[in-house]
Amino acid sequence: MKLKKFAALAMAAILSLSIAGCGTEKKESDDLSYIKDNGKMVIGYTIYEPMNYMEDGKLTGFDTEFAEAVCEKLGVTPEFVEINWDNKFVALKSKQIDCIWNGMTITDEVKANCSVSKAYVKNAQVVVMKKDKIDEYKDAESLKGLKFTAEAGSAGEAAIKEAGLDDNYIENKAQTDALLAVVGGQADACVIDITMAKSMTAEGTSYEDLAYSIELTTEEYGIGFRKDSNVTAEVDKTIDELIADGTMQELAEKYGLNLAF
C-alpha cells in the first residue's frame, strides 16, 4: 500500500514538473513577452547613413528614430548593438539581438531566416564610382570588366553577382568600406543602397568626388524578427499608428527617403 502511495506521489510530482515545463516553454516562445519582460528591445544595426549613423557622438538616422518611436509605443527601451552584417541571422537566432533594423532589403533569404515586418521604405542598388568616370557607363553591360566591391552579405553584393559583374569582385565589411575602396583606387566601383549613395556623395561630404548612376535592382526595406515571432504583428500595428499620426512621413522627409506605402 505504501509503495502504491509513493508511486502515486512520484507520478504527481513528474506531472507537475511536466506542466511547469510546458508553461516555461510557452513563455519562451512568446517573443513579445520575452522582450517586454526584459524591458528593452535589442536592435542590431550597422553604420549606414541615413538609416543609422553617428552625429556628434550620438546614434541617429531614419531607422534609429523609427525604432525609438516604435519602442516608445511598445513600452520598452531601444538598445542599439552594432553587428557584423554577414552574421546578422546568427545574432538574431541566438538572441544576441531581438531584431535586425538597418535598412534591410526584403529578399527570399531574409524571409527564410526571419519574420519580416511590412515594407516601409523603397530602395535601389546603385553603382557608385568616381564622378569623372560616371558618364562613360550607360548600362550594366558596359560595366563588365571593372573591379567591383560591396558589403559582404548585402543586397549590393547580390546585385553585382546577379548582373554578372563579379569577375573582379572583392568584398568589404561595410558599405562605408566599399566607398573608401573606390576613393582609394582598390576598386573601380561599388554597389550600395541609393539611400546611402544620396547621403554620402552629396556636396560637402567626404565622398563628394564620387557619384552614382545605374540602378541594378529596386527593392524594399523591412525589419527582421525571429522566425514565428509574435513581435512582427505587434510592430506592424504600431507602424500603422505611426503612419496615421504622420510620424513616418515626417521622418521620410527629414532623411530624404521614399516610403513603401
ChimeraX commands (.cxc) that place a marker at each C-alpha (Angstrom):
marker #1 position 0.00,0.00,0.00 radius 0.5
marker #1 position 2.81,2.36,0.92 radius 0.5
marker #1 position 4.59,1.50,-2.31 radius 0.5
marker #1 position 1.49,2.38,-4.32 radius 0.5
marker #1 position 1.14,5.65,-2.43 radius 0.5
marker #1 position 4.79,6.51,-3.12 radius 0.5
marker #1 position 4.37,5.70,-6.82 radius 0.5
marker #1 position 1.28,7.92,-6.99 radius 0.5
marker #1 position 3.12,10.79,-5.34 radius 0.5
marker #1 position 6.08,10.36,-7.67 radius 0.5
marker #1 position 3.79,10.39,-10.70 radius 0.5
marker #1 position 2.08,13.54,-9.44 radius 0.5
marker #1 position 5.46,15.22,-8.98 radius 0.5
marker #1 position 6.54,14.29,-12.52 radius 0.5
marker #1 position 3.25,15.55,-13.93 radius 0.5
marker #1 position 3.62,18.79,-12.00 radius 0.5
marker #1 position 7.14,19.33,-13.37 radius 0.5
marker #1 position 5.92,18.50,-16.87 radius 0.5
marker #1 position 3.14,21.09,-16.67 radius 0.5
marker #1 position 5.56,23.67,-15.29 radius 0.5
marker #1 position 7.97,22.87,-18.10 radius 0.5
marker #1 position 5.25,23.36,-20.71 radius 0.5
marker #1 position 4.43,26.72,-19.17 radius 0.5
marker #1 position 8.05,27.79,-19.35 radius 0.5
marker #1 position 8.33,26.63,-22.96 radius 0.5
marker #1 position 5.19,28.54,-23.90 radius 0.5
marker #1 position 6.50,31.71,-22.27 radius 0.5
marker #1 position 9.87,31.41,-24.03 radius 0.5
marker #1 position 8.12,31.05,-27.40 radius 0.5
marker #1 position 6.24,34.30,-26.72 radius 0.5
marker #1 position 8.79,36.73,-28.13 radius 0.5
marker #1 position 6.76,39.81,-27.24 radius 0.5
marker #1 position 6.60,38.79,-23.56 radius 0.5
marker #1 position 10.32,37.98,-23.63 radius 0.5
marker #1 position 11.15,41.49,-24.85 radius 0.5
marker #1 position 8.67,43.22,-22.53 radius 0.5
marker #1 position 9.91,41.23,-19.53 radius 0.5
marker #1 position 13.44,42.39,-20.35 radius 0.5
marker #1 position 12.13,45.96,-20.63 radius 0.5
marker #1 position 14.11,46.53,-23.83 radius 0.5
marker #1 position 14.36,45.65,-27.49 radius 0.5
marker #1 position 17.93,44.88,-28.58 radius 0.5
marker #1 position 18.30,46.27,-32.10 radius 0.5
marker #1 position 21.03,45.05,-34.44 radius 0.5
marker #1 position 22.42,47.67,-36.82 radius 0.5
marker #1 position 25.46,48.72,-38.85 radius 0.5
marker #1 position 26.64,52.24,-39.67 radius 0.5
marker #1 position 24.63,53.05,-42.76 radius 0.5
marker #1 position 23.71,56.67,-43.42 radius 0.5
marker #1 position 20.93,57.84,-43.45 radius 0.5
marker #1 position 19.42,54.83,-41.65 radius 0.5
marker #1 position 21.76,54.54,-38.64 radius 0.5
marker #1 position 24.86,56.72,-38.19 radius 0.5
marker #1 position 26.79,58.74,-35.63 radius 0.5
marker #1 position 26.36,62.51,-35.32 radius 0.5
marker #1 position 28.05,64.48,-32.54 radius 0.5
marker #1 position 28.80,61.22,-30.75 radius 0.5
marker #1 position 25.17,60.06,-30.82 radius 0.5
marker #1 position 23.48,57.41,-32.94 radius 0.5
marker #1 position 20.81,58.88,-35.19 radius 0.5
marker #1 position 19.13,58.29,-38.56 radius 0.5
marker #1 position 15.80,57.25,-40.02 radius 0.5
marker #1 position 15.83,53.71,-38.62 radius 0.5
marker #1 position 17.17,54.91,-35.27 radius 0.5
marker #1 position 14.33,57.39,-34.82 radius 0.5
marker #1 position 11.81,54.94,-36.28 radius 0.5
marker #1 position 12.88,52.24,-33.79 radius 0.5
marker #1 position 12.75,54.70,-30.90 radius 0.5
marker #1 position 9.18,55.69,-31.85 radius 0.5
marker #1 position 8.05,52.04,-32.07 radius 0.5
marker #1 position 9.72,51.10,-28.76 radius 0.5
marker #1 position 8.08,54.03,-27.03 radius 0.5
marker #1 position 4.65,52.76,-28.12 radius 0.5
marker #1 position 5.54,49.21,-27.02 radius 0.5
marker #1 position 6.69,50.48,-23.63 radius 0.5
marker #1 position 10.27,49.20,-23.92 radius 0.5
marker #1 position 13.70,50.83,-24.21 radius 0.5
marker #1 position 15.62,50.52,-27.51 radius 0.5
marker #1 position 19.15,49.18,-27.06 radius 0.5
marker #1 position 21.24,49.53,-30.23 radius 0.5
marker #1 position 24.00,46.97,-30.83 radius 0.5
marker #1 position 26.37,47.22,-33.80 radius 0.5
marker #1 position 26.63,43.86,-35.56 radius 0.5
marker #1 position 28.58,42.12,-38.29 radius 0.5
marker #1 position 26.07,42.24,-41.16 radius 0.5
marker #1 position 27.25,38.93,-42.57 radius 0.5
marker #1 position 26.33,37.22,-39.27 radius 0.5
marker #1 position 23.04,39.02,-38.66 radius 0.5
marker #1 position 20.83,35.92,-38.71 radius 0.5
marker #1 position 23.09,34.06,-36.27 radius 0.5
marker #1 position 22.94,37.03,-33.88 radius 0.5
marker #1 position 19.14,37.10,-34.17 radius 0.5
marker #1 position 18.59,33.37,-33.62 radius 0.5
marker #1 position 20.97,33.23,-30.65 radius 0.5
marker #1 position 19.15,36.19,-29.03 radius 0.5
marker #1 position 22.22,38.43,-29.07 radius 0.5
marker #1 position 19.73,40.84,-30.67 radius 0.5
marker #1 position 15.93,40.91,-30.88 radius 0.5
marker #1 position 15.67,42.32,-34.40 radius 0.5
marker #1 position 17.61,43.49,-37.45 radius 0.5
marker #1 position 16.64,47.12,-38.07 radius 0.5
marker #1 position 19.06,48.67,-40.52 radius 0.5
marker #1 position 17.64,49.25,-43.99 radius 0.5
marker #1 position 17.47,45.52,-44.62 radius 0.5
marker #1 position 16.31,44.58,-48.11 radius 0.5
marker #1 position 13.45,42.08,-48.14 radius 0.5
marker #1 position 14.76,39.06,-50.08 radius 0.5
marker #1 position 13.95,35.35,-50.21 radius 0.5
marker #1 position 16.99,34.72,-47.99 radius 0.5
marker #1 position 15.77,37.25,-45.43 radius 0.5
marker #1 position 12.26,35.75,-45.42 radius 0.5
marker #1 position 13.75,32.26,-44.97 radius 0.5
marker #1 position 15.76,33.32,-41.92 radius 0.5
marker #1 position 13.44,35.67,-40.07 radius 0.5
marker #1 position 9.93,37.01,-39.67 radius 0.5
marker #1 position 9.74,40.25,-41.66 radius 0.5
marker #1 position 7.67,43.35,-40.97 radius 0.5
marker #1 position 5.68,45.15,-43.64 radius 0.5
marker #1 position 7.87,47.03,-46.14 radius 0.5
marker #1 position 8.45,50.61,-45.04 radius 0.5
marker #1 position 10.97,52.24,-47.42 radius 0.5
marker #1 position 11.63,51.89,-51.16 radius 0.5
marker #1 position 15.26,51.49,-52.20 radius 0.5
marker #1 position 17.55,50.60,-55.11 radius 0.5
marker #1 position 21.06,49.20,-55.51 radius 0.5
marker #1 position 23.17,51.69,-57.45 radius 0.5
marker #1 position 26.65,51.79,-58.93 radius 0.5
marker #1 position 28.98,54.35,-57.34 radius 0.5
marker #1 position 32.27,55.40,-58.91 radius 0.5
marker #1 position 34.47,58.46,-59.34 radius 0.5
marker #1 position 32.49,61.39,-60.68 radius 0.5
marker #1 position 34.78,61.96,-63.68 radius 0.5
marker #1 position 34.19,58.37,-64.88 radius 0.5
marker #1 position 30.46,58.01,-64.37 radius 0.5
marker #1 position 29.39,59.26,-67.84 radius 0.5
marker #1 position 31.45,56.54,-69.55 radius 0.5
marker #1 position 28.99,53.85,-68.47 radius 0.5
marker #1 position 25.35,53.75,-69.57 radius 0.5
marker #1 position 24.14,50.27,-68.56 radius 0.5
marker #1 position 25.14,47.12,-66.69 radius 0.5
marker #1 position 26.68,45.56,-69.80 radius 0.5
marker #1 position 29.13,48.47,-70.16 radius 0.5
marker #1 position 30.36,47.89,-66.58 radius 0.5
marker #1 position 31.74,44.42,-67.27 radius 0.5
marker #1 position 35.47,44.11,-66.60 radius 0.5
marker #1 position 35.50,46.71,-63.82 radius 0.5
marker #1 position 36.68,45.81,-60.33 radius 0.5
marker #1 position 33.63,45.91,-58.06 radius 0.5
marker #1 position 33.20,45.84,-54.30 radius 0.5
marker #1 position 30.29,45.75,-51.84 radius 0.5
marker #1 position 29.47,44.88,-48.25 radius 0.5
marker #1 position 29.66,41.12,-47.65 radius 0.5
marker #1 position 26.20,39.57,-47.47 radius 0.5
marker #1 position 24.48,42.73,-48.67 radius 0.5
marker #1 position 21.91,43.36,-51.38 radius 0.5
marker #1 position 24.67,45.23,-53.23 radius 0.5
marker #1 position 26.80,42.08,-53.35 radius 0.5
marker #1 position 23.81,40.08,-54.61 radius 0.5
marker #1 position 23.10,42.70,-57.31 radius 0.5
marker #1 position 26.71,42.54,-58.54 radius 0.5
marker #1 position 26.53,38.77,-58.87 radius 0.5
marker #1 position 23.08,38.78,-60.50 radius 0.5
marker #1 position 24.32,41.29,-63.10 radius 0.5
marker #1 position 27.39,39.16,-63.87 radius 0.5
marker #1 position 29.78,41.85,-62.63 radius 0.5
marker #1 position 31.68,39.68,-60.15 radius 0.5
marker #1 position 34.65,38.59,-62.28 radius 0.5
marker #1 position 36.86,41.04,-60.37 radius 0.5
marker #1 position 34.81,41.28,-57.21 radius 0.5
marker #1 position 36.22,41.96,-53.73 radius 0.5
marker #1 position 34.05,42.03,-50.60 radius 0.5
marker #1 position 34.21,44.53,-47.74 radius 0.5
marker #1 position 32.92,44.54,-44.17 radius 0.5
marker #1 position 30.66,47.57,-44.58 radius 0.5
marker #1 position 29.19,49.86,-47.24 radius 0.5
marker #1 position 31.42,52.68,-45.98 radius 0.5
marker #1 position 34.47,50.44,-46.54 radius 0.5
marker #1 position 33.26,49.81,-50.10 radius 0.5
marker #1 position 33.10,53.58,-50.70 radius 0.5
marker #1 position 36.61,54.00,-49.27 radius 0.5
marker #1 position 37.89,51.29,-51.63 radius 0.5
marker #1 position 36.63,53.29,-54.61 radius 0.5
marker #1 position 38.15,56.50,-53.26 radius 0.5
marker #1 position 41.48,54.76,-52.67 radius 0.5
marker #1 position 41.53,53.04,-56.07 radius 0.5
marker #1 position 41.31,49.47,-54.73 radius 0.5
marker #1 position 38.06,49.15,-56.72 radius 0.5
marker #1 position 36.64,50.91,-59.77 radius 0.5
marker #1 position 33.09,50.90,-58.45 radius 0.5
marker #1 position 30.92,49.74,-55.61 radius 0.5
marker #1 position 27.23,48.91,-55.32 radius 0.5
marker #1 position 25.37,50.34,-52.33 radius 0.5
marker #1 position 21.85,51.42,-51.38 radius 0.5
marker #1 position 20.63,54.56,-53.15 radius 0.5
marker #1 position 19.56,55.94,-49.78 radius 0.5
marker #1 position 23.18,55.85,-48.66 radius 0.5
marker #1 position 24.56,56.97,-52.03 radius 0.5
marker #1 position 22.41,60.14,-51.95 radius 0.5
marker #1 position 23.56,60.98,-48.47 radius 0.5
marker #1 position 27.25,60.09,-48.72 radius 0.5
marker #1 position 28.09,61.58,-52.13 radius 0.5
marker #1 position 26.39,64.95,-51.66 radius 0.5
marker #1 position 28.37,68.18,-51.90 radius 0.5
marker #1 position 30.34,68.86,-48.75 radius 0.5
marker #1 position 30.63,65.19,-47.74 radius 0.5
marker #1 position 33.80,63.07,-47.54 radius 0.5
marker #1 position 32.81,61.37,-50.81 radius 0.5
marker #1 position 31.81,64.35,-52.97 radius 0.5
marker #1 position 34.25,63.19,-55.69 radius 0.5
marker #1 position 32.05,60.12,-56.18 radius 0.5
marker #1 position 28.70,59.87,-57.94 radius 0.5
marker #1 position 26.05,57.21,-58.52 radius 0.5
marker #1 position 24.15,56.35,-61.69 radius 0.5
marker #1 position 22.93,52.95,-62.84 radius 0.5
marker #1 position 20.26,51.19,-60.77 radius 0.5
marker #1 position 20.92,47.46,-60.83 radius 0.5
marker #1 position 17.87,46.50,-58.74 radius 0.5
marker #1 position 14.91,48.07,-56.95 radius 0.5
marker #1 position 13.74,46.82,-53.57 radius 0.5
marker #1 position 12.03,47.50,-50.24 radius 0.5
marker #1 position 13.23,47.56,-46.63 radius 0.5
marker #1 position 11.79,45.53,-43.75 radius 0.5
marker #1 position 12.59,44.78,-40.10 radius 0.5
marker #1 position 13.67,41.24,-39.27 radius 0.5
marker #1 position 12.46,39.44,-36.13 radius 0.5
marker #1 position 12.91,35.83,-35.05 radius 0.5
marker #1 position 11.04,33.20,-37.08 radius 0.5
marker #1 position 7.39,32.87,-35.98 radius 0.5
marker #1 position 7.83,35.81,-33.59 radius 0.5
marker #1 position 4.64,37.49,-32.43 radius 0.5
marker #1 position 6.56,40.78,-32.25 radius 0.5
marker #1 position 6.23,41.23,-36.02 radius 0.5
marker #1 position 2.45,41.63,-35.98 radius 0.5
marker #1 position 2.65,43.98,-32.99 radius 0.5
marker #1 position 5.25,46.17,-34.72 radius 0.5
marker #1 position 3.18,46.18,-37.93 radius 0.5
marker #1 position 0.21,47.53,-35.93 radius 0.5
marker #1 position 2.48,50.17,-34.42 radius 0.5
marker #1 position 3.75,51.16,-37.87 radius 0.5
marker #1 position 0.13,51.71,-38.94 radius 0.5
marker #1 position -0.30,54.05,-35.97 radius 0.5
marker #1 position 2.86,55.96,-36.93 radius 0.5
marker #1 position 1.59,56.28,-40.50 radius 0.5
marker #1 position -1.76,57.59,-39.27 radius 0.5
marker #1 position -0.24,60.22,-36.96 radius 0.5
marker #1 position 2.20,61.46,-39.64 radius 0.5
marker #1 position 5.40,60.31,-37.90 radius 0.5
marker #1 position 6.56,58.12,-40.81 radius 0.5
marker #1 position 6.08,60.84,-43.42 radius 0.5
marker #1 position 7.88,63.35,-41.21 radius 0.5
marker #1 position 10.87,61.02,-40.85 radius 0.5
marker #1 position 10.89,60.26,-44.60 radius 0.5
marker #1 position 11.01,63.97,-45.43 radius 0.5
marker #1 position 13.70,64.60,-42.81 radius 0.5
marker #1 position 16.01,61.91,-44.24 radius 0.5
marker #1 position 15.07,62.18,-47.93 radius 0.5
marker #1 position 13.54,58.71,-48.28 radius 0.5
marker #1 position 10.55,57.28,-50.15 radius 0.5
marker #1 position 8.06,55.31,-48.07 radius 0.5
marker #1 position 6.80,51.95,-49.35 radius 0.5
marker #1 position 3.14,52.69,-48.51 radius 0.5
marker link #1:1,2 radius 0.2
marker link #1:2,3 radius 0.2
marker link #1:3,4 radius 0.2
marker link #1:4,5 radius 0.2
marker link #1:5,6 radius 0.2
marker link #1:6,7 radius 0.2
marker link #1:7,8 radius 0.2
marker link #1:8,9 radius 0.2
marker link #1:9,10 radius 0.2
marker link #1:10,11 radius 0.2
marker link #1:11,12 radius 0.2
marker link #1:12,13 radius 0.2
marker link #1:13,14 radius 0.2
marker link #1:14,15 radius 0.2
marker link #1:15,16 radius 0.2
marker link #1:16,17 radius 0.2
marker link #1:17,18 radius 0.2
marker link #1:18,19 radius 0.2
marker link #1:19,20 radius 0.2
marker link #1:20,21 radius 0.2
marker link #1:21,22 radius 0.2
marker link #1:22,23 radius 0.2
marker link #1:23,24 radius 0.2
marker link #1:24,25 radius 0.2
marker link #1:25,26 radius 0.2
marker link #1:26,27 radius 0.2
marker link #1:27,28 radius 0.2
marker link #1:28,29 radius 0.2
marker link #1:29,30 radius 0.2
marker link #1:30,31 radius 0.2
marker link #1:31,32 radius 0.2
marker link #1:32,33 radius 0.2
marker link #1:33,34 radius 0.2
marker link #1:34,35 radius 0.2
marker link #1:35,36 radius 0.2
marker link #1:36,37 radius 0.2
marker link #1:37,38 radius 0.2
marker link #1:38,39 radius 0.2
marker link #1:39,40 radius 0.2
marker link #1:40,41 radius 0.2
marker link #1:41,42 radius 0.2
marker link #1:42,43 radius 0.2
marker link #1:43,44 radius 0.2
marker link #1:44,45 radius 0.2
marker link #1:45,46 radius 0.2
marker link #1:46,47 radius 0.2
marker link #1:47,48 radius 0.2
marker link #1:48,49 radius 0.2
marker link #1:49,50 radius 0.2
marker link #1:50,51 radius 0.2
marker link #1:51,52 radius 0.2
marker link #1:52,53 radius 0.2
marker link #1:53,54 radius 0.2
marker link #1:54,55 radius 0.2
marker link #1:55,56 radius 0.2
marker link #1:56,57 radius 0.2
marker link #1:57,58 radius 0.2
marker link #1:58,59 radius 0.2
marker link #1:59,60 radius 0.2
marker link #1:60,61 radius 0.2
marker link #1:61,62 radius 0.2
marker link #1:62,63 radius 0.2
marker link #1:63,64 radius 0.2
marker link #1:64,65 radius 0.2
marker link #1:65,66 radius 0.2
marker link #1:66,67 radius 0.2
marker link #1:67,68 radius 0.2
marker link #1:68,69 radius 0.2
marker link #1:69,70 radius 0.2
marker link #1:70,71 radius 0.2
marker link #1:71,72 radius 0.2
marker link #1:72,73 radius 0.2
marker link #1:73,74 radius 0.2
marker link #1:74,75 radius 0.2
marker link #1:75,76 radius 0.2
marker link #1:76,77 radius 0.2
marker link #1:77,78 radius 0.2
marker link #1:78,79 radius 0.2
marker link #1:79,80 radius 0.2
marker link #1:80,81 radius 0.2
marker link #1:81,82 radius 0.2
marker link #1:82,83 radius 0.2
marker link #1:83,84 radius 0.2
marker link #1:84,85 radius 0.2
marker link #1:85,86 radius 0.2
marker link #1:86,87 radius 0.2
marker link #1:87,88 radius 0.2
marker link #1:88,89 radius 0.2
marker link #1:89,90 radius 0.2
marker link #1:90,91 radius 0.2
marker link #1:91,92 radius 0.2
marker link #1:92,93 radius 0.2
marker link #1:93,94 radius 0.2
marker link #1:94,95 radius 0.2
marker link #1:95,96 radius 0.2
marker link #1:96,97 radius 0.2
marker link #1:97,98 radius 0.2
marker link #1:98,99 radius 0.2
marker link #1:99,100 radius 0.2
marker link #1:100,101 radius 0.2
marker link #1:101,102 radius 0.2
marker link #1:102,103 radius 0.2
marker link #1:103,104 radius 0.2
marker link #1:104,105 radius 0.2
marker link #1:105,106 radius 0.2
marker link #1:106,107 radius 0.2
marker link #1:107,108 radius 0.2
marker link #1:108,109 radius 0.2
marker link #1:109,110 radius 0.2
marker link #1:110,111 radius 0.2
marker link #1:111,112 radius 0.2
marker link #1:112,113 radius 0.2
marker link #1:113,114 radius 0.2
marker link #1:114,115 radius 0.2
marker link #1:115,116 radius 0.2
marker link #1:116,117 radius 0.2
marker link #1:117,118 radius 0.2
marker link #1:118,119 radius 0.2
marker link #1:119,120 radius 0.2
marker link #1:120,121 radius 0.2
marker link #1:121,122 radius 0.2
marker link #1:122,123 radius 0.2
marker link #1:123,124 radius 0.2
marker link #1:124,125 radius 0.2
marker link #1:125,126 radius 0.2
marker link #1:126,127 radius 0.2
marker link #1:127,128 radius 0.2
marker link #1:128,129 radius 0.2
marker link #1:129,130 radius 0.2
marker link #1:130,131 radius 0.2
marker link #1:131,132 radius 0.2
marker link #1:132,133 radius 0.2
marker link #1:133,134 radius 0.2
marker link #1:134,135 radius 0.2
marker link #1:135,136 radius 0.2
marker link #1:136,137 radius 0.2
marker link #1:137,138 radius 0.2
marker link #1:138,139 radius 0.2
marker link #1:139,140 radius 0.2
marker link #1:140,141 radius 0.2
marker link #1:141,142 radius 0.2
marker link #1:142,143 radius 0.2
marker link #1:143,144 radius 0.2
marker link #1:144,145 radius 0.2
marker link #1:145,146 radius 0.2
marker link #1:146,147 radius 0.2
marker link #1:147,148 radius 0.2
marker link #1:148,149 radius 0.2
marker link #1:149,150 radius 0.2
marker link #1:150,151 radius 0.2
marker link #1:151,152 radius 0.2
marker link #1:152,153 radius 0.2
marker link #1:153,154 radius 0.2
marker link #1:154,155 radius 0.2
marker link #1:155,156 radius 0.2
marker link #1:156,157 radius 0.2
marker link #1:157,158 radius 0.2
marker link #1:158,159 radius 0.2
marker link #1:159,160 radius 0.2
marker link #1:160,161 radius 0.2
marker link #1:161,162 radius 0.2
marker link #1:162,163 radius 0.2
marker link #1:163,164 radius 0.2
marker link #1:164,165 radius 0.2
marker link #1:165,166 radius 0.2
marker link #1:166,167 radius 0.2
marker link #1:167,168 radius 0.2
marker link #1:168,169 radius 0.2
marker link #1:169,170 radius 0.2
marker link #1:170,171 radius 0.2
marker link #1:171,172 radius 0.2
marker link #1:172,173 radius 0.2
marker link #1:173,174 radius 0.2
marker link #1:174,175 radius 0.2
marker link #1:175,176 radius 0.2
marker link #1:176,177 radius 0.2
marker link #1:177,178 radius 0.2
marker link #1:178,179 radius 0.2
marker link #1:179,180 radius 0.2
marker link #1:180,181 radius 0.2
marker link #1:181,182 radius 0.2
marker link #1:182,183 radius 0.2
marker link #1:183,184 radius 0.2
marker link #1:184,185 radius 0.2
marker link #1:185,186 radius 0.2
marker link #1:186,187 radius 0.2
marker link #1:187,188 radius 0.2
marker link #1:188,189 radius 0.2
marker link #1:189,190 radius 0.2
marker link #1:190,191 radius 0.2
marker link #1:191,192 radius 0.2
marker link #1:192,193 radius 0.2
marker link #1:193,194 radius 0.2
marker link #1:194,195 radius 0.2
marker link #1:195,196 radius 0.2
marker link #1:196,197 radius 0.2
marker link #1:197,198 radius 0.2
marker link #1:198,199 radius 0.2
marker link #1:199,200 radius 0.2
marker link #1:200,201 radius 0.2
marker link #1:201,202 radius 0.2
marker link #1:202,203 radius 0.2
marker link #1:203,204 radius 0.2
marker link #1:204,205 radius 0.2
marker link #1:205,206 radius 0.2
marker link #1:206,207 radius 0.2
marker link #1:207,208 radius 0.2
marker link #1:208,209 radius 0.2
marker link #1:209,210 radius 0.2
marker link #1:210,211 radius 0.2
marker link #1:211,212 radius 0.2
marker link #1:212,213 radius 0.2
marker link #1:213,214 radius 0.2
marker link #1:214,215 radius 0.2
marker link #1:215,216 radius 0.2
marker link #1:216,217 radius 0.2
marker link #1:217,218 radius 0.2
marker link #1:218,219 radius 0.2
marker link #1:219,220 radius 0.2
marker link #1:220,221 radius 0.2
marker link #1:221,222 radius 0.2
marker link #1:222,223 radius 0.2
marker link #1:223,224 radius 0.2
marker link #1:224,225 radius 0.2
marker link #1:225,226 radius 0.2
marker link #1:226,227 radius 0.2
marker link #1:227,228 radius 0.2
marker link #1:228,229 radius 0.2
marker link #1:229,230 radius 0.2
marker link #1:230,231 radius 0.2
marker link #1:231,232 radius 0.2
marker link #1:232,233 radius 0.2
marker link #1:233,234 radius 0.2
marker link #1:234,235 radius 0.2
marker link #1:235,236 radius 0.2
marker link #1:236,237 radius 0.2
marker link #1:237,238 radius 0.2
marker link #1:238,239 radius 0.2
marker link #1:239,240 radius 0.2
marker link #1:240,241 radius 0.2
marker link #1:241,242 radius 0.2
marker link #1:242,243 radius 0.2
marker link #1:243,244 radius 0.2
marker link #1:244,245 radius 0.2
marker link #1:245,246 radius 0.2
marker link #1:246,247 radius 0.2
marker link #1:247,248 radius 0.2
marker link #1:248,249 radius 0.2
marker link #1:249,250 radius 0.2
marker link #1:250,251 radius 0.2
marker link #1:251,252 radius 0.2
marker link #1:252,253 radius 0.2
marker link #1:253,254 radius 0.2
marker link #1:254,255 radius 0.2
marker link #1:255,256 radius 0.2
marker link #1:256,257 radius 0.2
marker link #1:257,258 radius 0.2
marker link #1:258,259 radius 0.2
marker link #1:259,260 radius 0.2
marker link #1:260,261 radius 0.2
view
